[in-house]
Amino acid sequence: MSDNVVRLHKDPEPPAPDAPVTTLTVVSDPPAAPAVPLWVRSGRAVKRVATHERTTTTVRAVARHGLYTLNGGRIVARRTWDGRTGARYERMLRAAEAAGNYEVAEEWEDRLQRFREARHRRRMDLLHSPVEVAKGAAVGTGMGIGSLVALGVVLAIANEDVKDVVTPLMAVIEFIRLLITIVTIVWGPLLTLGPFLALLGLWAVGGKQQAAPAWALPANVRSGEGEPITPSIVVKALRDLGVPALRNAIKEMGDAGASMLSPITIAGCGVEVDVTLPSGVATNEVQQRRRKLAENLTRHEHEVFIIIPEAARTVRLWIADSGALDEPIGPSPLVTDATLTANYKMGKAPWGQDLRGDAAELSVYQRHLLITGRSNQGKTASLRSLALWLALDRSVKFWLGDLKGVGDWKMFDGIATRLIQGPTDEHVIQVTEMAEDAVEEMNRRIDVRRTDPTATFPPLIVIVDEAQVAFMCPAVDDAKRPYGGAKATSRYFMAARKIHNQGRAVDVLLWQGTQDPTDQNLPKLVREGAHTRASLVVGTESQSRMALGDKAVDDGAAPHLLRQGLDKGTLVVASDGIDMPKGQSSITVRTHFIDDDPAEEIAARAKALRDGVTTLHSIDRGEERDPLADIAAAIGDSTRLPTTDVLKRLAMLNEDVYGGWTNGDLKRVLEAEGEEPKKSHGRMVVHRDHVLRALANRDADGSASA
């Protein structure tokens, strides 16, 4: 045998060293997943069906209506028991004792005793009633038969037929037989339908009372959405508040717990109810649990307000309709009524609405004002709306310092005689000097009043917006006295204190708006000098106390519980200048917002009532003065002005330059321009047209020389 090997297939050539090698990967099918057991699939299907929305809805509906019927029977049985026994009186007696109202408890005990005596008399009467009933039935039957026979005799005589004697009697017997026939026919169906009608009645009673567990009720009821406030809901919310003495007392009262409540009345976009707390429960224990109480009432915290009225052991709850406080209130009457006027002494500013939906109007007569709150919550708008209303009284004068300086008060140019706008230390210095000038004006008026007690003065309202900038200013004067600060050496602080002390007697008032009150940016003596104190949302309860005072906060005022950004323009006000329910020391007001354009229109109406007010603006003390231009600015829109008044206005414009000016200085400047003061009605005056002509001639000469 040959050893030669014959190759049937030729070996391929080996690949070149640098040639790429292609790798072929064969992927086989993955192994089949194990089959899911039948019992697992069945369990999943059952779970899916059991948890399906339709199934849960159906189960809830069946359980709800079944429990309505069952619990309706319980309610009817209890009502029947209450009507037949003294259980109701005993419950009210226990409730009064648990609440500590022993006088009411004695009254209910007397009622229970009278009920028992009346019941005893009725039971004793029942012992004699069978005999009396039998006698009455025999007498009644005899009289009835006799009457019918007598009637038959009359008919027999009239008809001349003796058979008519028994005709009326037979008619009655026939009628009775007919009734028996009808009852026989109806009785069977009635016995069949009677239980169903009874169950339907019980279902109606249970449905009206929603007598079913919460899980079985409809979704909107379970969530509390749109749920009306009822006595049972309020009592349950108080019971679950977490106050042991209150919980135990309500449990002892049972169904009589509603005796703690006054009638629930509609109050604006919510309801109001007074709660007389049981003995041993303090009002502050309820106040401190405002959030829990609100949630028990299916409301948000900001939708429940707790106020302490005059009555002892009583809290007043105001509960808003769900979402009502998120709806804006209407526009200000200042915007909608172009004929609206103001009266400083007798009128009230239309500021907004209280929580009851009533108009909230504020009297500003001889009242210093303080509005505080966090930034961008509506402080300036609230303060400005009061000033815009008061500007419609032409007798009122305004000196205004805006230490924000972004134009929020620009519409008062032409209304205010002084308007300082800017946030710098220089502007604080000017505002401080304005406040000190107000003190001098106050002292002047007081001196006049000493000699003439009947003297009256036009109201002067000094407004400082962003007053915290003034209190925090580090600048000092030449005598090293600080402009800011809260010490006796602080110029702004002392000016504010002096106005607060005596200003109202001569109608010199200080209105301040400030941010986030602290002892540093709003000293205690200044904030307590305001007659009207109002606060928007602040950060802490201590700031609420700074803004409104301890009494208002102790009585329920809580601006620290307002919502930043959502409750813009909502103020908690403590003032005797605003109407509020008797016994309350504060009121919550949702103020009208007046935007810049409507504010300009209102300001235009105010300017039309005034006779050319010249507004002196903030100035740069380092700039070179133009006396002729300043004289023109001092005259303003007046046709002519006495030289003494021109000198006063120049001094107000710049005390350093014009404070020492005399009539001779004024005459010198005007004569240099070819004009001079003239005499009119025995007084030296400066004519506006003459000054404007001098300015025009000077400008023309300057242009020609150029």
matplotlib code that plots the C-alpha trace (Angstrom):
import matplotlib.pyplot as plt

x = [0.0, 1.4, 2.2, 1.3, -1.4, -3.8, -5.2, -8.7, -8.7, -5.8, -4.7, -5.3, -2.4, -1.5, -2.5, 0.0, 1.5, -0.2, -3.5, -6.6, -8.0, -11.8, -13.4, -16.8, -18.9, -21.8, -24.5, -26.9, -30.6, -30.9, -32.5, -36.3, -37.5, -39.1, -42.9, -44.7, -46.9, -50.6, -51.2, -48.8, -50.5, -53.9, -52.8, -51.5, -54.8, -56.8, -54.6, -54.9, -58.7, -58.9, -56.8, -58.3, -59.9, -63.4, -63.2, -62.2, -64.8, -67.5, -66.5, -66.5, -70.0, -71.4, -69.9, -70.9, -74.6, -74.8, -73.4, -75.7, -78.6, -77.1, -76.0, -79.2, -81.1, -78.8, -79.4, -83.2, -83.1, -81.1, -83.4, -86.4, -84.7, -83.9, -87.5, -88.8, -86.3, -84.2, -81.0, -80.7, -81.0, -78.4, -76.0, -76.4, -76.0, -72.7, -71.5, -72.1, -70.4, -67.4, -67.2, -67.4, -70.6, -72.3, -75.2, -76.1, -75.8, -78.3, -80.7, -80.5, -81.0, -84.2, -85.3, -84.6, -86.6, -89.6, -89.4, -89.5, -92.4, -94.4, -93.6, -94.7, -98.0, -98.5, -97.8, -100.2, -102.9, -102.4, -103.6, -107.0, -107.2, -108.7, -111.8, -112.1, -111.5, -114.2, -116.7, -115.8, -116.2, -119.6, -120.9, -119.6, -121.1, -124.4, -124.5, -123.4, -126.1, -128.7, -127.7, -127.9, -131.3, -132.7, -131.4, -133.2, -136.4, -136.2, -135.6, -138.5, -140.9, -139.6, -139.8, -142.9, -141.0, -140.4, -137.4, -135.4, -135.1, -132.1, -130.7, -128.0, -127.0, -126.6, -124.6, -122.1, -121.9, -121.3, -118.6, -116.9, -117.1, -115.5, -112.6, -112.1, -112.0, -109.4, -107.2, -107.5, -106.3, -103.5, -102.3, -100.4, -98.3, -97.8, -96.4, -94.1, -93.0, -93.0, -89.5, -88.0, -89.5, -88.2, -84.7, -84.9, -85.8, -82.9, -80.6, -81.7, -81.0, -77.6, -76.7, -77.6, -75.4, -72.6, -72.7, -69.9, -66.1, -63.9, -62.4, -65.9, -66.8, -66.5, -63.0, -63.9, -65.3, -62.3, -59.9, -62.0, -62.2, -65.2, -66.2, -68.5, -67.8, -70.3, -70.5, -69.5, -66.4, -65.3, -65.8, -63.9, -61.1, -60.8, -61.0, -58.1, -56.0, -53.7, -54.9, -55.6, -58.1, -59.9, -60.1, -61.4, -64.0, -65.3, -65.5, -67.5, -69.9, -70.5, -72.9, -73.4, -70.0, -71.5, -72.7, -69.2, -69.9, -71.8, -73.9, -71.6, -72.1, -71.0, -68.2, -67.0, -65.2, -65.4, -67.3, -66.8, -67.6, -66.8, -65.6, -66.1, -63.4, -64.0, -62.6, -58.9, -58.1, -56.3, -56.8, -53.1, -53.1, -55.4, -53.5, -50.2, -51.8, -53.1, -51.6, -52.9, -56.4, -56.4, -55.4, -58.1, -60.6, -59.2, -57.8, -54.3, -52.7, -53.2, -56.9, -57.6, -57.3, -57.6, -58.5, -59.1, -62.3, -63.3, -65.2, -63.3, -62.0, -63.2, -61.4, -62.9, -62.2, -62.4, -62.2, -61.8, -63.4, -60.9, -58.7, -60.7, -57.7, -55.8, -58.3, -57.5, -59.8, -61.2, -59.6, -59.3, -62.2, -59.5, -59.1, -62.8, -64.3, -62.8, -65.1, -63.8, -62.5, -60.6, -61.0, -58.1, -60.2, -63.5, -62.8, -61.3, -59.0, -60.4, -57.5, -58.8, -61.0, -61.0, -61.3, -65.1, -65.2, -66.2, -64.5, -61.5, -61.2, -58.5, -58.7, -55.3, -56.4, -53.7, -52.2, -48.5, -48.2, -45.7, -45.8, -43.2, -42.6, -40.2, -39.0, -41.2, -44.4, -46.3, -45.2, -44.6, -47.8, -49.8, -48.2, -48.6, -52.3, -53.0, -50.9, -52.7, -56.1, -55.0, -53.5, -57.1, -57.5, -55.8, -55.2, -52.7, -49.0, -46.4, -42.7, -41.5, -38.3, -37.9, -34.7, -35.1, -35.0, -36.4, -39.3, -42.1, -43.0, -42.3, -46.0, -45.8, -43.7, -46.0, -47.9, -45.2, -43.3, -40.2, -39.3, -36.0, -35.3, -32.2, -30.5, -27.1, -25.9, -26.3, -30.0, -30.3, -28.7, -31.3, -34.2, -32.8, -32.7, -36.2, -37.4, -35.6, -37.3, -40.6, -39.6, -39.0, -42.3, -44.0, -42.4, -43.4, -47.0, -46.9, -45.7, -48.5, -51.0, -49.8, -50.7, -53.8, -55.5, -57.9, -55.2, -55.4, -52.7, -52.7, -51.8, -48.1, -47.5, -43.8, -43.3, -40.1, -40.1, -37.4, -36.7, -34.4, -31.8, -31.9, -31.6, -28.6, -26.8, -23.2, -22.6, -21.8, -22.0, -19.3, -20.0, -19.5, -23.2, -24.5, -27.4, -28.4, -28.5, -30.9, -29.2, -30.0, -27.2, -28.8, -30.3, -32.9, -33.9, -34.4, -36.3, -38.7, -39.1, -39.9, -42.5, -44.1, -44.2, -45.9, -46.6, -50.2, -51.4, -50.5, -51.1, -47.4, -47.4, -44.7, -45.4, -42.7, -42.3, -39.5, -38.3, -37.8, -37.9, -35.1, -34.0, -31.2, -33.1, -36.4, -35.8, -38.4, -39.2, -39.9, -42.1, -44.1, -44.7, -46.9, -50.7, -51.3, -49.0, -49.3, -47.2, -46.9, -45.3, -42.3, -39.9, -40.5, -43.0, -40.5, -40.6, -44.4, -44.2, -41.8, -44.2, -47.5, -46.8, -47.2, -50.9, -51.9, -49.7, -51.0, -54.6, -53.9, -52.1, -49.7, -48.1, -45.2, -47.7, -48.5, -47.1, -44.2, -44.9, -48.4, -49.9, -48.6, -50.4, -52.0, -51.5, -52.2, -53.2, -53.3, -55.0, -58.0, -58.4, -59.9, -63.2, -62.8, -65.0, -65.4, -62.7, -60.2, -56.9, -55.9, -57.5, -56.2, -56.6, -56.1, -55.1, -56.0, -53.0, -52.7, -50.2, -47.9, -50.1, -53.4, -51.3, -50.2, -53.8, -54.9, -51.9, -53.0, -56.4, -54.7, -52.5, -55.6, -56.9, -53.8, -52.5, -49.1, -47.1, -43.4, -41.5, -38.0, -35.9, -32.8, -29.6, -25.9, -24.3, -21.0, -22.5, -22.2, -25.5, -27.3, -29.1, -31.3, -32.4, -33.0, -35.1, -37.2, -37.6, -38.6, -41.3, -42.6, -46.0, -47.0, -47.6, -45.8, -44.4, -43.4, -39.7, -39.9, -41.5, -38.9, -36.1, -37.7, -38.0, -34.4, -33.3, -35.2, -33.5, -30.0, -29.5, -25.7, -26.0, -29.2, -29.7, -28.2, -29.7, -31.6, -33.8, -30.6, -29.0, -32.2, -32.3, -28.6, -29.0, -32.1, -30.7, -27.7, -30.0, -31.9, -34.9, -35.7, -38.4, -41.6, -44.1, -47.6, -50.3, -47.7, -45.4, -42.2, -42.8, -40.9, -42.8, -42.4, -42.5, -39.6, -37.4, -38.1, -37.5, -34.1, -33.2, -34.2, -32.2, -29.2, -29.4, -29.7, -26.7, -24.7, -25.6, -24.7, -21.3, -20.7]
y = [0.0, 3.3, 5.8, 8.8, 11.2, 12.7, 16.1, 16.7, 20.4, 22.8, 24.7, 28.4, 30.7, 32.1, 35.7, 38.4, 39.7, 43.1, 42.0, 42.4, 39.3, 39.0, 37.1, 35.5, 35.0, 32.7, 33.7, 31.0, 31.7, 32.4, 29.7, 30.0, 31.6, 29.3, 29.2, 31.3, 29.0, 29.2, 30.2, 33.2, 34.4, 34.0, 35.9, 38.8, 38.9, 38.9, 41.7, 43.7, 43.4, 44.0, 47.2, 48.6, 52.0, 50.7, 48.0, 50.3, 52.8, 50.1, 48.7, 52.2, 52.9, 49.6, 50.1, 53.7, 53.2, 50.1, 52.0, 54.9, 52.6, 50.9, 54.1, 55.9, 53.3, 54.0, 57.8, 57.3, 55.0, 57.5, 60.3, 58.2, 57.3, 60.9, 61.9, 59.3, 59.6, 62.3, 61.3, 64.6, 66.6, 64.4, 64.9, 68.6, 68.5, 66.6, 68.9, 72.0, 70.4, 69.5, 73.0, 74.5, 76.3, 75.4, 77.9, 76.3, 72.9, 73.9, 75.1, 71.7, 69.9, 71.9, 71.0, 67.3, 67.4, 69.1, 66.5, 63.6, 65.1, 65.5, 61.9, 60.7, 62.4, 60.9, 57.4, 57.9, 59.1, 55.8, 53.8, 55.5, 55.9, 52.4, 53.0, 56.5, 55.3, 52.6, 55.1, 57.6, 54.9, 53.7, 57.2, 58.2, 55.1, 55.6, 59.3, 58.5, 55.8, 58.1, 60.9, 58.7, 57.3, 60.8, 61.8, 58.7, 59.7, 63.2, 61.6, 59.1, 61.9, 64.0, 61.1, 59.5, 56.2, 54.3, 52.5, 55.7, 55.6, 53.2, 54.7, 57.0, 54.1, 51.7, 54.3, 54.5, 50.8, 50.5, 53.1, 51.1, 48.0, 49.8, 51.0, 47.4, 46.2, 48.9, 48.0, 44.3, 45.0, 47.4, 45.6, 42.9, 45.2, 47.5, 44.8, 43.9, 47.5, 48.7, 47.4, 48.8, 52.2, 52.1, 51.2, 54.0, 56.5, 55.2, 55.5, 59.1, 60.0, 58.4, 60.0, 63.4, 62.9, 61.2, 58.4, 56.3, 56.0, 58.4, 55.8, 55.0, 58.6, 60.3, 61.6, 65.3, 64.6, 62.5, 65.3, 68.0, 69.9, 72.3, 70.8, 73.2, 74.2, 72.6, 72.5, 68.8, 69.5, 72.3, 70.2, 67.3, 69.6, 71.0, 67.5, 66.3, 69.4, 67.7, 69.5, 66.8, 68.8, 69.9, 66.4, 64.9, 67.6, 67.1, 63.3, 63.9, 66.2, 63.6, 64.8, 68.0, 69.3, 71.8, 73.7, 75.3, 77.1, 80.2, 80.1, 79.8, 83.0, 83.8, 86.5, 87.6, 84.8, 82.5, 81.8, 83.0, 81.2, 81.8, 78.9, 79.0, 76.7, 74.2, 75.0, 74.2, 75.1, 78.4, 80.4, 80.4, 76.6, 76.8, 79.8, 77.9, 75.0, 77.1, 74.9, 71.7, 73.3, 74.5, 71.0, 69.4, 71.8, 70.7, 74.2, 75.7, 77.5, 80.9, 80.2, 80.1, 83.1, 82.8, 86.0, 86.5, 88.5, 90.2, 87.2, 85.0, 81.6, 82.3, 82.2, 83.5, 81.5, 82.9, 80.1, 81.0, 79.1, 76.9, 79.0, 82.2, 84.2, 83.5, 85.5, 89.2, 91.9, 94.6, 97.8, 100.8, 103.3, 105.9, 104.3, 103.6, 106.8, 110.0, 112.1, 110.8, 113.4, 113.3, 115.0, 114.9, 115.4, 113.7, 111.2, 107.7, 106.4, 103.4, 101.1, 97.6, 94.9, 92.9, 89.2, 89.5, 91.2, 94.6, 97.8, 98.6, 102.3, 104.1, 107.4, 109.3, 112.3, 113.2, 109.7, 108.8, 105.8, 102.9, 100.2, 97.4, 94.1, 92.2, 93.6, 93.4, 92.6, 95.8, 98.2, 101.2, 100.5, 100.4, 103.6, 105.4, 104.6, 106.4, 109.4, 109.5, 109.6, 112.3, 114.3, 114.9, 117.2, 120.4, 121.7, 118.9, 119.5, 116.8, 116.5, 113.3, 111.4, 108.2, 106.5, 103.8, 106.3, 104.2, 106.5, 105.0, 108.5, 110.5, 111.3, 113.5, 116.0, 119.0, 117.8, 117.6, 120.8, 118.6, 115.4, 113.7, 110.5, 108.4, 105.8, 107.5, 108.9, 112.4, 111.7, 110.5, 113.7, 115.7, 113.6, 114.1, 117.8, 117.7, 115.9, 118.5, 121.3, 119.6, 119.7, 123.5, 123.9, 122.0, 124.2, 127.3, 126.1, 125.2, 128.8, 130.2, 127.9, 129.2, 132.8, 131.8, 128.5, 128.7, 128.8, 126.1, 124.9, 123.0, 119.4, 118.6, 114.9, 114.0, 110.7, 108.7, 105.5, 102.9, 104.6, 101.7, 103.4, 106.5, 104.5, 102.5, 105.5, 105.7, 109.4, 112.0, 115.8, 118.4, 118.1, 114.3, 113.6, 110.6, 110.9, 107.3, 105.1, 104.7, 106.8, 110.2, 111.7, 110.4, 113.3, 111.4, 109.3, 112.4, 114.3, 111.3, 111.1, 114.8, 114.7, 111.6, 113.3, 116.6, 116.7, 115.4, 118.3, 120.7, 118.3, 117.6, 113.8, 111.3, 108.4, 105.8, 102.7, 100.3, 96.7, 93.8, 95.5, 95.0, 97.0, 98.4, 99.6, 100.5, 101.5, 100.7, 104.3, 105.2, 102.2, 102.6, 106.2, 105.4, 105.4, 103.2, 100.2, 97.8, 94.8, 92.8, 89.4, 89.2, 86.4, 85.7, 86.3, 88.6, 90.8, 90.7, 92.0, 94.8, 95.8, 95.6, 95.4, 92.6, 93.0, 92.6, 89.5, 88.0, 88.6, 86.7, 89.0, 86.9, 88.7, 86.1, 83.5, 85.3, 83.7, 85.6, 86.3, 85.0, 87.5, 90.6, 93.7, 91.8, 93.8, 93.1, 96.5, 97.7, 101.1, 102.9, 104.6, 101.5, 99.8, 96.3, 93.9, 94.8, 93.4, 92.8, 94.7, 94.1, 93.4, 91.8, 94.0, 93.0, 96.4, 97.6, 97.8, 101.0, 100.6, 103.5, 104.6, 104.8, 106.5, 109.2, 109.8, 110.2, 112.5, 114.6, 115.0, 116.1, 118.6, 120.1, 120.9, 122.7, 126.1, 125.6, 123.7, 124.0, 120.8, 121.2, 118.2, 116.6, 118.4, 117.7, 119.9, 120.0, 121.5, 125.1, 126.9, 129.1, 131.7, 132.9, 129.4, 128.6, 131.8, 130.5, 127.1, 128.7, 130.7, 127.6, 128.1, 131.2, 134.3, 136.4, 135.7, 137.9, 138.3, 136.9, 133.7, 133.5, 133.7, 131.0, 128.6, 129.3, 128.4, 125.2, 124.5, 124.9, 126.2, 126.4, 128.8, 130.7, 130.4, 133.9, 135.7, 139.0, 141.1, 142.9, 139.7, 138.9, 142.3, 142.2, 139.0, 140.2, 143.7, 142.1, 140.4, 143.6, 142.8, 143.7, 143.1, 145.2, 146.5, 145.1, 146.0, 147.3, 144.3, 143.6, 140.7, 138.8, 138.2, 134.8, 136.3, 138.7, 135.9, 133.7, 136.6, 137.2, 133.5, 133.6, 136.7, 135.2, 132.0, 133.9, 136.0, 132.9, 131.3, 134.4, 134.7, 131.0]
z = [0.0, -1.0, 1.7, -0.6, 0.7, -1.8, -0.6, -1.9, -0.8, -1.4, 1.7, 1.3, 1.3, 4.7, 5.2, 4.8, 8.1, 7.9, 6.4, 8.7, 10.2, 10.1, 13.0, 12.5, 15.6, 15.5, 17.9, 18.9, 20.0, 23.8, 25.8, 26.1, 29.3, 31.8, 31.6, 34.3, 36.4, 36.0, 39.6, 39.3, 36.1, 37.8, 40.9, 38.7, 36.8, 40.1, 41.5, 38.3, 38.4, 42.1, 41.9, 38.8, 39.1, 38.0, 40.6, 43.5, 42.4, 42.3, 45.7, 47.2, 45.8, 47.0, 50.5, 50.6, 49.8, 52.0, 54.9, 54.2, 54.8, 57.8, 59.5, 58.4, 60.5, 63.4, 63.1, 62.9, 65.9, 67.9, 67.0, 68.0, 71.3, 71.9, 71.3, 73.7, 76.5, 78.2, 76.4, 74.6, 77.8, 79.5, 76.7, 76.7, 80.5, 80.3, 77.5, 79.6, 82.6, 80.4, 79.0, 82.5, 81.9, 85.1, 84.7, 81.4, 83.1, 85.7, 83.0, 81.1, 84.4, 85.0, 81.4, 82.1, 85.3, 83.5, 80.7, 83.2, 85.1, 81.8, 80.8, 84.2, 83.8, 80.3, 81.7, 84.5, 82.1, 80.1, 83.1, 82.9, 79.1, 78.2, 80.2, 78.9, 75.4, 75.7, 77.1, 74.4, 71.7, 73.0, 73.3, 69.9, 68.3, 69.8, 68.9, 65.3, 64.9, 66.4, 64.1, 61.0, 62.0, 62.6, 59.2, 57.7, 59.4, 57.8, 54.4, 54.9, 55.7, 52.8, 50.3, 51.9, 51.9, 55.2, 53.7, 53.7, 57.5, 57.2, 54.0, 55.7, 58.0, 55.1, 53.1, 55.9, 56.2, 52.4, 52.6, 55.4, 53.3, 50.4, 52.6, 53.7, 50.1, 49.2, 52.1, 51.3, 47.7, 48.7, 51.8, 50.0, 47.7, 50.6, 52.8, 49.9, 49.1, 52.7, 53.6, 50.4, 51.1, 54.6, 53.4, 50.9, 53.6, 55.8, 52.8, 52.3, 55.9, 55.8, 52.5, 53.8, 56.8, 54.7, 57.2, 55.8, 56.4, 54.6, 52.3, 50.9, 50.2, 46.7, 45.8, 46.1, 49.6, 50.7, 49.6, 51.3, 48.0, 48.2, 51.6, 53.4, 57.0, 59.3, 63.1, 63.1, 61.0, 63.3, 66.4, 64.9, 63.8, 67.4, 68.9, 66.7, 67.5, 70.0, 73.1, 75.7, 77.8, 74.7, 73.3, 76.5, 77.0, 73.5, 74.0, 77.2, 75.3, 72.6, 70.0, 72.0, 71.1, 68.8, 71.9, 72.0, 68.7, 67.8, 64.6, 61.6, 59.5, 56.0, 56.1, 52.7, 50.9, 53.9, 57.1, 60.7, 64.0, 67.6, 69.7, 73.5, 74.8, 77.7, 81.1, 81.3, 77.7, 76.9, 73.8, 72.9, 72.8, 69.8, 68.3, 68.4, 66.3, 63.4, 60.7, 62.2, 62.7, 59.1, 57.8, 60.0, 58.3, 54.9, 54.3, 53.9, 56.8, 55.1, 54.7, 58.5, 60.8, 64.6, 66.5, 70.2, 70.8, 74.1, 75.4, 77.9, 76.7, 73.2, 69.8, 66.6, 63.5, 60.0, 57.4, 53.8, 50.9, 49.2, 46.9, 47.5, 48.8, 45.6, 43.6, 43.1, 44.5, 42.3, 41.2, 43.6, 43.6, 42.9, 39.5, 38.7, 40.0, 38.5, 40.7, 44.0, 46.4, 49.7, 53.0, 55.4, 58.6, 57.9, 55.0, 54.8, 52.2, 50.1, 50.9, 50.0, 51.4, 54.6, 54.7, 55.0, 51.6, 53.1, 52.0, 54.3, 54.6, 56.7, 58.4, 58.4, 60.4, 62.9, 62.7, 62.1, 59.9, 59.6, 56.9, 57.0, 55.4, 53.2, 49.9, 46.8, 48.7, 47.9, 50.7, 48.4, 46.5, 49.8, 51.1, 47.7, 47.4, 50.6, 49.5, 46.1, 47.8, 50.2, 47.4, 46.2, 49.2, 48.0, 51.5, 52.3, 51.7, 51.1, 51.7, 50.2, 50.5, 48.4, 49.4, 46.8, 44.0, 41.1, 40.2, 42.3, 43.5, 40.3, 39.8, 42.9, 41.0, 41.0, 44.1, 46.8, 47.6, 48.3, 46.4, 47.2, 45.2, 45.6, 47.8, 48.5, 51.7, 50.2, 49.7, 53.3, 54.4, 52.5, 53.8, 57.4, 56.9, 55.4, 58.6, 60.8, 58.8, 59.6, 63.3, 62.9, 61.2, 63.9, 66.6, 64.7, 64.6, 68.3, 69.1, 67.1, 68.9, 72.3, 71.4, 69.4, 70.5, 67.6, 64.9, 62.3, 59.9, 56.6, 57.1, 56.3, 55.5, 55.6, 53.8, 53.9, 51.9, 52.5, 55.9, 56.9, 54.6, 56.7, 60.0, 58.6, 57.1, 58.4, 57.4, 60.0, 59.9, 60.7, 64.4, 64.2, 64.7, 62.8, 60.4, 61.0, 64.0, 66.9, 69.6, 70.9, 68.8, 65.5, 63.6, 61.6, 64.7, 66.8, 64.1, 63.8, 67.5, 67.9, 65.1, 66.8, 70.1, 69.2, 65.4, 65.4, 67.6, 64.7, 61.8, 61.0, 60.4, 59.6, 57.3, 57.0, 54.9, 55.7, 55.1, 57.4, 60.8, 63.3, 66.3, 64.1, 61.0, 62.9, 66.5, 69.1, 70.0, 66.4, 65.5, 68.7, 67.9, 64.9, 65.4, 62.4, 62.1, 59.2, 58.1, 55.0, 55.2, 57.5, 58.4, 62.1, 64.9, 66.6, 63.5, 63.6, 67.2, 66.1, 63.3, 65.1, 68.8, 71.3, 71.9, 68.3, 67.9, 71.2, 69.9, 66.7, 64.2, 62.2, 59.3, 59.6, 58.4, 55.2, 52.0, 50.4, 46.8, 46.9, 49.4, 47.9, 49.1, 52.0, 55.2, 58.9, 60.3, 63.9, 64.1, 65.5, 62.2, 60.5, 61.3, 62.8, 64.7, 68.4, 70.6, 67.8, 67.9, 64.3, 60.9, 57.7, 54.6, 50.9, 49.5, 46.0, 43.6, 41.6, 38.8, 37.6, 34.7, 36.8, 39.5, 37.0, 36.1, 39.7, 40.3, 37.3, 38.9, 42.1, 40.3, 38.6, 42.1, 43.1, 42.1, 40.6, 43.2, 42.8, 43.6, 45.0, 44.0, 45.5, 44.5, 44.3, 46.8, 44.9, 41.7, 40.7, 41.2, 38.6, 40.6, 37.8, 36.9, 40.6, 41.0, 38.0, 39.7, 43.0, 41.3, 39.5, 37.9, 39.9, 37.9, 40.5, 43.9, 46.8, 47.3, 50.8, 49.5, 46.7, 49.3, 51.4, 48.5, 47.4, 51.0, 50.8, 47.5, 48.8, 52.4, 51.9, 49.0, 49.6, 53.3, 54.0, 51.0, 51.5, 49.2, 48.2, 46.9, 44.9, 43.4, 42.5, 40.5, 38.6, 37.8, 36.4, 33.8, 33.1, 35.4, 39.0, 41.5, 41.1, 43.7, 43.6, 46.1, 48.4, 48.3, 46.3, 43.9, 41.3, 38.0, 36.4, 32.9, 33.7, 34.9, 31.9, 29.6, 31.3, 30.9, 27.2, 26.6, 28.3, 26.3, 23.1, 23.9, 24.8, 21.4, 19.5, 21.1, 20.4]

ax = plt.figure().add_subplot(projection="3d")
ax.plot(x, y, z, "-o")
ax.set_aspect("equal")
plt.show()
